[in-house]
Amino acid sequence: MAAAAPDSDGKPDRSMLQLRDFLKFFATKREVFDTEIAAQFRDVEAARLGDAMYSIDDVRSILEDAKEGVKETALRELEKHANMAGLVLEQVFAASIIGGLELNIDLSRTEDAAALERVGKLKLLDRKALEDTKRMAAAQLDSLNAQHLKLMKRVKELEAAQEARMLEAAKANAEADRLRADHGDLVRRLEAAEAAAEAAAGASAAAPAAAPAAPSAPAPAATASLSAERDSLRERNASLVTELEDLKAELAACQAAGRGSDADGGAEDTEASPASGAAAPRITKQFQRMREMLKAKTQQVKTLRTRLSKYEPDDVKVVDEADETPLVPKLG
């Protein structure tokens, strides 16, 4: 054990003296502990080894060896604990000196049964608090485990939903690719049909009138649209031809009425009534309007014939040509 450090007067300071007393006290306790262990072995020897199959000397030797081993271990542990307690007290006294405090240790209180019981109760309270803390920690752990299970379940649900959305997205992308492919195919077919129609129109326009060329077959992709347009043009041409014939009939009637009015006017006296004189201008105006309508219809028929000639061979007569007899000159 280290000696107490002397103060400025050459005497050990008070704290170191108290620490020395503390270490001496635990050294006495070690001796008491040694005596108690030896007494326990003597009691066992007297109680149980009287009628043994071994000799008393053999058993006593065995127990003596065991006693020495126990004593050595116990004394070593007690000395270590005493030294540890001494280091703690040394730190306490050093701190008290720095703080200007004086500490006194009453070693007699360590023998006080009431104080020892109180310290034991404190240990029980600490043990109970520790158990309560463990129970609370276990309850919190159970709650955390339950929350963890819920979160794991939610994560699995979200993963399943994500996979479903990814499958839907893949299907949508595949459908979009298919639609784009169909659109591209339709665009190519339309371009091919337009090119075939333009080629057919150019070939028809370039063919000589005296030697009609063989009909050029339209492309298979444009057959349906060309046939529909041709049928529509035919129907429109027939309607215009009918209107043209009706207008010609009305025009002929107006011409006949105009000629009758001229003949009657030459034979009558110059002092004819005003009503008969006003009839001729009305017939003339109606005749002029019908002539203009007839010209417009005739021009429409010619336009339709030109359009139809693009879809039919030159040697095939697709429509009946309307009568293009010159109109009767305007009445004077």
C-alpha positions as a Python dict, from the first residue, in 0.01 Angstrom:
ca = {
    (1, 'M'): (0, 0, 0),
    (2, 'A'): (134, 343, -84),
    (3, 'A'): (228, 568, 205),
    (4, 'A'): (37, 884, 270),
    (5, 'A'): (175, 1190, 102),
    (6, 'P'): (315, 1436, 362),
    (7, 'D'): (196, 1795, 371),
    (8, 'S'): (414, 2104, 385),
    (9, 'D'): (495, 2037, 754),
    (10, 'G'): (609, 1678, 681),
    (11, 'K'): (293, 1520, 823),
    (12, 'P'): (41, 1320, 617),
    (13, 'D'): (-271, 1519, 526),
    (14, 'R'): (-604, 1431, 678),
    (15, 'S'): (-761, 1280, 365),
    (16, 'M'): (-476, 1036, 314),
    (17, 'L'): (-498, 926, 677),
    (18, 'Q'): (-867, 853, 636),
    (19, 'L'): (-795, 659, 319),
    (20, 'R'): (-537, 451, 510),
    (21, 'D'): (-794, 375, 778),
    (22, 'F'): (-1040, 272, 505),
    (23, 'L'): (-792, 23, 358),
    (24, 'K'): (-702, -115, 701),
    (25, 'F'): (-1071, -168, 773),
    (26, 'F'): (-1116, -382, 461),
    (27, 'A'): (-797, -573, 545),
    (28, 'T'): (-956, -668, 877),
    (29, 'K'): (-1267, -777, 693),
    (30, 'R'): (-1055, -1004, 475),
    (31, 'E'): (-916, -1172, 784),
    (32, 'V'): (-1265, -1224, 921),
    (33, 'F'): (-1374, -1373, 591),
    (34, 'D'): (-1079, -1613, 601),
    (35, 'T'): (-1176, -1729, 951),
    (36, 'E'): (-1535, -1784, 848),
    (37, 'I'): (-1436, -2002, 553),
    (38, 'A'): (-1206, -2213, 770),
    (39, 'A'): (-1484, -2259, 1026),
    (40, 'Q'): (-1721, -2380, 759),
    (41, 'F'): (-1476, -2649, 649),
    (42, 'R'): (-1420, -2759, 1010),
    (43, 'D'): (-1793, -2795, 1057),
    (44, 'V'): (-1822, -3013, 747),
    (45, 'E'): (-1527, -3225, 860),
    (46, 'A'): (-1679, -3286, 1202),
    (47, 'A'): (-2029, -3358, 1073),
    (48, 'R'): (-1978, -3579, 770),
    (49, 'L'): (-1637, -3740, 770),
    (50, 'G'): (-1659, -3950, 1088),
    (51, 'D'): (-1750, -4285, 924),
    (52, 'A'): (-1602, -4261, 576),
    (53, 'M'): (-1443, -4520, 359),
    (54, 'Y'): (-1137, -4294, 339),
    (55, 'S'): (-912, -4236, 629),
    (56, 'I'): (-952, -3923, 827),
    (57, 'D'): (-606, -3800, 724),
    (58, 'D'): (-684, -3843, 353),
    (59, 'V'): (-1009, -3651, 374),
    (60, 'R'): (-854, -3385, 593),
    (61, 'S'): (-579, -3336, 335),
    (62, 'I'): (-835, -3301, 56),
    (63, 'L'): (-1038, -3049, 248),
    (64, 'E'): (-727, -2855, 344),
    (65, 'D'): (-630, -2820, -19),
    (66, 'A'): (-981, -2706, -106),
    (67, 'K'): (-982, -2460, 179),
    (68, 'E'): (-655, -2307, 69),
    (69, 'G'): (-786, -2266, -284),
    (70, 'V'): (-1105, -2099, -167),
    (71, 'K'): (-919, -1874, 72),
    (72, 'E'): (-675, -1765, -196),
    (73, 'T'): (-955, -1680, -438),
    (74, 'A'): (-1168, -1503, -179),
    (75, 'L'): (-881, -1302, -37),
    (76, 'R'): (-767, -1197, -382),
    (77, 'E'): (-1116, -1076, -472),
    (78, 'L'): (-1160, -894, -143),
    (79, 'E'): (-825, -722, -181),
    (80, 'K'): (-910, -615, -534),
    (81, 'H'): (-1244, -472, -427),
    (82, 'A'): (-1082, -294, -134),
    (83, 'N'): (-824, -137, -364),
    (84, 'M'): (-1099, -29, -602),
    (85, 'A'): (-1290, 130, -317),
    (86, 'G'): (-969, 300, -205),
    (87, 'L'): (-921, 449, -551),
    (88, 'V'): (-1276, 580, -545),
    (89, 'L'): (-1222, 742, -207),
    (90, 'E'): (-893, 887, -328),
    (91, 'Q'): (-1075, 1059, -613),
    (92, 'V'): (-1343, 1183, -376),
    (93, 'F'): (-1091, 1332, -137),
    (94, 'A'): (-893, 1488, -422),
    (95, 'A'): (-1208, 1654, -551),
    (96, 'S'): (-1298, 1775, -204),
    (97, 'I'): (-954, 1931, -160),
    (98, 'I'): (-991, 2113, -491),
    (99, 'G'): (-1334, 2233, -384),
    (100, 'G'): (-1215, 2341, -41),
    (101, 'L'): (-1415, 2077, 147),
    (102, 'E'): (-1324, 1847, 434),
    (103, 'L'): (-1462, 1493, 430),
    (104, 'N'): (-1488, 1260, 728),
    (105, 'I'): (-1554, 885, 703),
    (106, 'D'): (-1724, 711, 996),
    (107, 'L'): (-1626, 345, 960),
    (108, 'S'): (-1843, 245, 1253),
    (109, 'R'): (-2156, 307, 1045),
    (110, 'T'): (-2066, 17, 819),
    (111, 'E'): (-2144, -213, 1112),
    (112, 'D'): (-2486, -55, 1169),
    (113, 'A'): (-2751, -320, 1096),
    (114, 'A'): (-3019, -58, 1026),
    (115, 'A'): (-2795, 117, 777),
    (116, 'L'): (-2710, -212, 611),
    (117, 'E'): (-3081, -300, 591),
    (118, 'R'): (-3153, 38, 439),
    (119, 'V'): (-2882, -16, 180),
    (120, 'G'): (-3028, -361, 108),
    (121, 'K'): (-3371, -207, 55),
    (122, 'L'): (-3218, 40, -184),
    (123, 'K'): (-3078, -251, -378),
    (124, 'L'): (-3422, -416, -384),
    (125, 'L'): (-3576, -91, -508),
    (126, 'D'): (-3311, -68, -775),
    (127, 'R'): (-3383, -429, -874),
    (128, 'K'): (-3757, -358, -890),
    (129, 'A'): (-3699, -46, -1096),
    (130, 'L'): (-3478, -248, -1326),
    (131, 'E'): (-3750, -511, -1367),
    (132, 'D'): (-4009, -241, -1434),
    (133, 'T'): (-3778, -91, -1692),
    (134, 'K'): (-3736, -430, -1853),
    (135, 'R'): (-4113, -482, -1866),
    (136, 'M'): (-4164, -139, -2020),
    (137, 'A'): (-3891, -207, -2271),
    (138, 'A'): (-4050, -543, -2356),
    (139, 'A'): (-4390, -376, -2404),
    (140, 'Q'): (-4234, -111, -2627),
    (141, 'L'): (-4054, -382, -2818),
    (142, 'D'): (-4383, -567, -2873),
    (143, 'S'): (-4542, -245, -2996),
    (144, 'L'): (-4249, -182, -3229),
    (145, 'N'): (-4273, -538, -3358),
    (146, 'A'): (-4644, -493, -3428),
    (147, 'Q'): (-4576, -166, -3611),
    (148, 'H'): (-4297, -336, -3801),
    (149, 'L'): (-4533, -614, -3911),
    (150, 'K'): (-4791, -356, -4024),
    (151, 'L'): (-4527, -164, -4216),
    (152, 'M'): (-4400, -482, -4379),
    (153, 'K'): (-4755, -572, -4482),
    (154, 'R'): (-4805, -222, -4623),
    (155, 'V'): (-4476, -245, -4810),
    (156, 'K'): (-4583, -576, -4966),
    (157, 'E'): (-4917, -422, -5069),
    (158, 'L'): (-4738, -125, -5225),
    (159, 'E'): (-4498, -357, -5405),
    (160, 'A'): (-4791, -560, -5541),
    (161, 'A'): (-4966, -240, -5653),
    (162, 'Q'): (-4644, -119, -5814),
    (163, 'E'): (-4608, -446, -6004),
    (164, 'A'): (-4969, -421, -6122),
    (165, 'R'): (-4910, -64, -6242),
    (166, 'M'): (-4594, -173, -6420),
    (167, 'L'): (-4787, -450, -6597),
    (168, 'E'): (-5057, -201, -6700),
    (169, 'A'): (-4790, 39, -6823),
    (170, 'A'): (-4627, -240, -7023),
    (171, 'K'): (-4963, -330, -7180),
    (172, 'A'): (-5028, 37, -7259),
    (173, 'N'): (-4684, 71, -7419),
    (174, 'A'): (-4743, -241, -7627),
    (175, 'E'): (-5082, -108, -7740),
    (176, 'A'): (-4925, 229, -7824),
    (177, 'D'): (-4656, 55, -8030),
    (178, 'R'): (-4923, -143, -8214),
    (179, 'L'): (-5125, 172, -8287),
    (180, 'R'): (-4813, 351, -8410),
    (181, 'A'): (-4736, 58, -8638),
    (182, 'D'): (-5095, 58, -8771),
    (183, 'H'): (-5077, 433, -8824),
    (184, 'G'): (-4752, 401, -9015),
    (185, 'D'): (-4900, 125, -9230),
    (186, 'L'): (-5206, 337, -9307),
    (187, 'V'): (-4986, 634, -9395),
    (188, 'R'): (-4781, 418, -9631),
    (189, 'R'): (-5095, 277, -9793),
    (190, 'L'): (-5238, 627, -9835),
    (191, 'E'): (-4918, 753, -9991),
    (192, 'A'): (-4913, 453, -10224),
    (193, 'A'): (-5276, 515, -10323),
    (194, 'E'): (-5210, 883, -10389),
    (195, 'A'): (-4903, 796, -10594),
    (196, 'A'): (-5102, 540, -10794),
    (197, 'A'): (-5381, 792, -10856),
    (198, 'E'): (-5133, 1056, -10969),
    (199, 'A'): (-4960, 806, -11195),
    (200, 'A'): (-5292, 697, -11346),
    (201, 'A'): (-5394, 1060, -11406),
    (202, 'G'): (-5060, 1139, -11569),
    (203, 'A'): (-5077, 832, -11794),
    (204, 'S'): (-5432, 919, -11901),
    (205, 'A'): (-5338, 1276, -11983),
    (206, 'A'): (-5028, 1174, -12180),
    (207, 'A'): (-5202, 909, -12395),
    (208, 'P'): (-5278, 1018, -12760),
    (209, 'A'): (-5642, 1090, -12839),
    (210, 'A'): (-5640, 888, -13167),
    (211, 'A'): (-5488, 576, -13016),
    (212, 'P'): (-5633, 523, -12671),
    (213, 'A'): (-5402, 328, -12447),
    (214, 'A'): (-5498, 28, -12240),
    (215, 'P'): (-5660, 114, -11907),
    (216, 'S'): (-5417, 140, -11620),
    (217, 'A'): (-5524, -57, -11318),
    (218, 'P'): (-5522, 139, -10991),
    (219, 'A'): (-5329, 12, -10698),
    (220, 'P'): (-5513, -245, -10485),
    (221, 'A'): (-5491, -21, -10179),
    (222, 'A'): (-5671, 268, -10361),
    (223, 'T'): (-5942, 64, -10542),
    (224, 'A'): (-6214, 120, -10281),
    (225, 'S'): (-6163, 497, -10249),
    (226, 'L'): (-6136, 544, -10629),
    (227, 'S'): (-6454, 344, -10692),
    (228, 'A'): (-6644, 544, -10431),
    (229, 'E'): (-6530, 874, -10581),
    (230, 'R'): (-6615, 754, -10934),
    (231, 'D'): (-6966, 649, -10829),
    (232, 'S'): (-7019, 985, -10661),
    (233, 'L'): (-6909, 1168, -10977),
    (234, 'R'): (-7139, 956, -11190),
    (235, 'E'): (-7438, 1032, -10971),
    (236, 'R'): (-7357, 1402, -10975),
    (237, 'N'): (-7314, 1398, -11356),
    (238, 'A'): (-7649, 1223, -11406),
    (239, 'S'): (-7821, 1479, -11186),
    (240, 'L'): (-7665, 1767, -11377),
    (241, 'V'): (-7758, 1613, -11714),
    (242, 'T'): (-8120, 1584, -11598),
    (243, 'E'): (-8123, 1945, -11486),
    (244, 'L'): (-7963, 2045, -11817),
    (245, 'E'): (-8236, 1870, -12018),
    (246, 'D'): (-8505, 2039, -11808),
    (247, 'L'): (-8348, 2378, -11865),
    (248, 'K'): (-8326, 2316, -12239),
    (249, 'A'): (-8695, 2226, -12247),
    (250, 'E'): (-8789, 2540, -12058),
    (251, 'L'): (-8563, 2745, -12283),
    (252, 'A'): (-8728, 2602, -12593),
    (253, 'A'): (-9068, 2691, -12449),
    (254, 'C'): (-8951, 3044, -12383),
    (255, 'Q'): (-8814, 3071, -12738),
    (256, 'A'): (-9145, 2954, -12880),
    (257, 'A'): (-9331, 3205, -12668),
    (258, 'G'): (-9093, 3479, -12780),
    (259, 'R'): (-9140, 3398, -13150),
    (260, 'G'): (-9518, 3404, -13107),
    (261, 'S'): (-9503, 3742, -12942),
    (262, 'D'): (-9291, 3881, -13228),
    (263, 'A'): (-9534, 3757, -13493),
    (264, 'D'): (-9834, 3896, -13315),
    (265, 'G'): (-9664, 4230, -13261),
    (266, 'G'): (-9588, 4273, -13635),
    (267, 'A'): (-9948, 4212, -13741),
    (268, 'E'): (-10115, 4429, -13483),
    (269, 'D'): (-10162, 4801, -13508),
    (270, 'T'): (-9896, 5027, -13358),
    (271, 'E'): (-10157, 5145, -13106),
    (272, 'A'): (-10177, 4805, -12925),
    (273, 'S'): (-10265, 4782, -12555),
    (274, 'P'): (-9985, 4835, -12290),
    (275, 'A'): (-10041, 4484, -12143),
    (276, 'S'): (-9949, 4304, -12464),
    (277, 'G'): (-9642, 4524, -12501),
    (278, 'A'): (-9509, 4437, -12151),
    (279, 'A'): (-9527, 4058, -12205),
    (280, 'A'): (-9233, 4052, -12446),
    (281, 'P'): (-8977, 4204, -12202),
    (282, 'R'): (-9079, 3957, -11930),
    (283, 'I'): (-9031, 3661, -12163),
    (284, 'T'): (-8697, 3801, -12278),
    (285, 'K'): (-8564, 3838, -11920),
    (286, 'Q'): (-8675, 3487, -11829),
    (287, 'F'): (-8509, 3357, -12141),
    (288, 'Q'): (-8181, 3528, -12051),
    (289, 'R'): (-8182, 3385, -11697),
    (290, 'M'): (-8251, 3034, -11824),
    (291, 'R'): (-7973, 3068, -12080),
    (292, 'E'): (-7725, 3164, -11807),
    (293, 'M'): (-7836, 2871, -11593),
    (294, 'L'): (-7800, 2640, -11892),
    (295, 'K'): (-7444, 2762, -11954),
    (296, 'A'): (-7350, 2704, -11589),
    (297, 'K'): (-7493, 2353, -11586),
    (298, 'T'): (-7319, 2271, -11913),
    (299, 'Q'): (-6986, 2383, -11766),
    (300, 'Q'): (-7043, 2163, -11458),
    (301, 'V'): (-7113, 1864, -11682),
    (302, 'K'): (-6789, 1926, -11873),
    (303, 'T'): (-6594, 1947, -11546),
    (304, 'L'): (-6741, 1619, -11426),
    (305, 'R'): (-6656, 1450, -11756),
    (306, 'T'): (-6295, 1566, -11716),
    (307, 'R'): (-6276, 1424, -11364),
    (308, 'L'): (-6437, 1095, -11468),
    (309, 'S'): (-6190, 1053, -11752),
    (310, 'K'): (-5915, 1003, -11490),
    (311, 'Y'): (-6081, 686, -11356),
    (312, 'E'): (-6201, 518, -11679),
    (313, 'P'): (-6019, 411, -11999),
    (314, 'D'): (-6039, 649, -12290),
    (315, 'D'): (-6221, 396, -12512),
    (316, 'V'): (-6505, 346, -12261),
    (317, 'K'): (-6790, 593, -12257),
    (318, 'V'): (-6865, 643, -11889),
    (319, 'V'): (-7151, 896, -11933),
    (320, 'D'): (-7384, 1002, -12212),
    (321, 'E'): (-7268, 1323, -12365),
    (322, 'A'): (-7518, 1598, -12319),
    (323, 'D'): (-7655, 1780, -12619),
    (324, 'E'): (-7434, 2078, -12682),
    (325, 'T'): (-7639, 2228, -12965),
    (326, 'P'): (-7579, 2602, -12981),
    (327, 'L'): (-7844, 2799, -12805),
    (328, 'V'): (-8091, 3010, -13002),
    (329, 'P'): (-7966, 3365, -13036),
    (330, 'K'): (-8094, 3619, -12793),
    (331, 'L'): (-8431, 3762, -12885),
    (332, 'G'): (-8414, 4118, -13013),
}
